[in-house]
C-alpha cells in the first residue's frame, strides 16, 4: 500500500551522538533484522495500577510460526489461573509465568537478536517489569525497567522522544565484573507497529484503524468488559497478537518499497540504509531521503523539539 505524507521539517547541525555513531560502539547480532520475530501483547487490570493479568506471544522464524503461548502474572489468583489453564488446553497453547516469559524474552530478543514487535510497545514492556525508574530534569523522558532479578539480564531503557514514539534499548547502568569480558551491550531490536503506521501515514492510529488503513487481517476485535480473566477476554487478547502480526507484515511490505530499506544486521547495514526499527516519525523518513540526496543535516518534526 502506497501512501502520501506531508512533512514539516527544518535543518539543523548534526549531533555527534547520532544513533549510527552509538551503534558502532555497541554489540550486534549476526541474524538479519526480522529473521526471527517475537510479538506479544499484555492485558491488565482496569484500575489505576494497570497491573499485568496475562498476555499472549508468538515467535516466528522466517515468517513460520514457531511458538504460540500465553503468560500470566506470577501471583495471579488461583481462579484466574484455572480459567487460563482451561483456555490453554482447549486451544493447545503452552503456558508460562511472567518470570518464565521474561527468561524466554531475553533468550530470543537479547541473545539471538530476535525483533521484538508490539502495538504500544513501551506500555507492554512496562507491564512485565518488576522495578521501574524515571529520570529527572533533562532526563525526564527516560525510563528504566528491570524485568528480572538476574543481574546478567540487562535492563530496558525507554526514552520518549515525543508523544508518538520512543527509543527502546537494552542497557546496563552498573555492570557486574563478569560483564566486562563480554564486550558492549547489544541494544536490541524493537518495533512499535503503531509508531511505524503513523510515520508512514502522518496520522495517529489505533491497532484497529491501522489494520484498516493497510488492509491487515485479522483486525483487532472489540469487547465490552476488560480487566478480568474470562474465555472471552482471553480470546480477545489472543486476537490482538494475531492482528499485530498481520499489521507488521503489511508495514514491512510498505517499508520494502523505500530505497533505504534493508534488513541486514547492524554490522552489515549499508550507509544509505534506514533500518525499520529506526523509523520513529515521518521526519525519520524525510531525513533519510535528504541524506540520500546529499544533505548531511538532520530533520526533526515539531513533536521532537524541546
C-alpha positions, 0 to 999 in steps of 0.5 A: 500500500502506497501512501502520501505524507506531508512533512514539516521539517527544518535543518539543523547541525548534526549531533555527534551522538547520532544513533549510527555513531552509538551503534558502532560502539555497541554489540550486534547480532549476526541474524538479519533484522526480522529473521526471527520475530517475537510479538506479544501483547499484555492485558491488565487490570482496569484500575489505576495500577494497570497491573499485568493479568496475562498476555499472549506471544508468538515467535516466528522464524522466517515468517513460520510460526514457531511458538504460540503461548500465553503468560500470566502474572506470577501471583495471579489468583488461583481462579484466574489461573484455572480459567487460563489453564482451561483456555490453554488446553482447549486451544493447545497453547503452552503456558508460562509465568511472567518470570518464565516469559521474561527468561524466554524474552531475553533468550530470543530478543537479547541473545539471538537478536530476535525483533521484538514487535508490539502495538504500544510497545513501551506500555507492554514492556512496562507491564512485565517489569518488576522495578521501574525508574524515571529520570529527572530534569533533562532526563525526564523522558527516560525510563528504566525497567528491570524485568528480572532479578538476574543481574546478567539480564540487562535492563530496558531503557525507554526514552520518549522522544515525543508523544508518538514514539520512543527509543527502546534499548537494552542497557546496563547502568552498573555492570557486574565484573563478569560483564566486562569480558563480554564486550558492549551491550547489544541494544536490541531490536524493537518495533512499535507497529503503531509508531511505524503506521503513523510515520508512514501515514502522518496520522495517529492510529489505533491497532484497529484503524491501522489494520484498516488503513493497510488492509491487515487481517485479522483486525483487532476485535472489540469487547465490552468488559476488560480487566478480568480473566474470562474465555472471552477476554482471553480470546480477545487478547489472543486476537490482538497478537494475531492482528499485530502480526498481520499489521507488521507484515503489511508495514514491512511490505510498505517499508520494502518499497523505500530505497533505504530499506534493508534488513541486514544486521547492524554490522552489515547495514549499508550507509544509505540504509534506514533500518525499520526499527529506526523509523520513529516519525515521518521526519525519520523518513524525510531525513533519510531521503535528504541524506540520500540526496546529499544533505548531511543535516538532520530533520526533526518534526515539531513533536521532537523539539524541546 
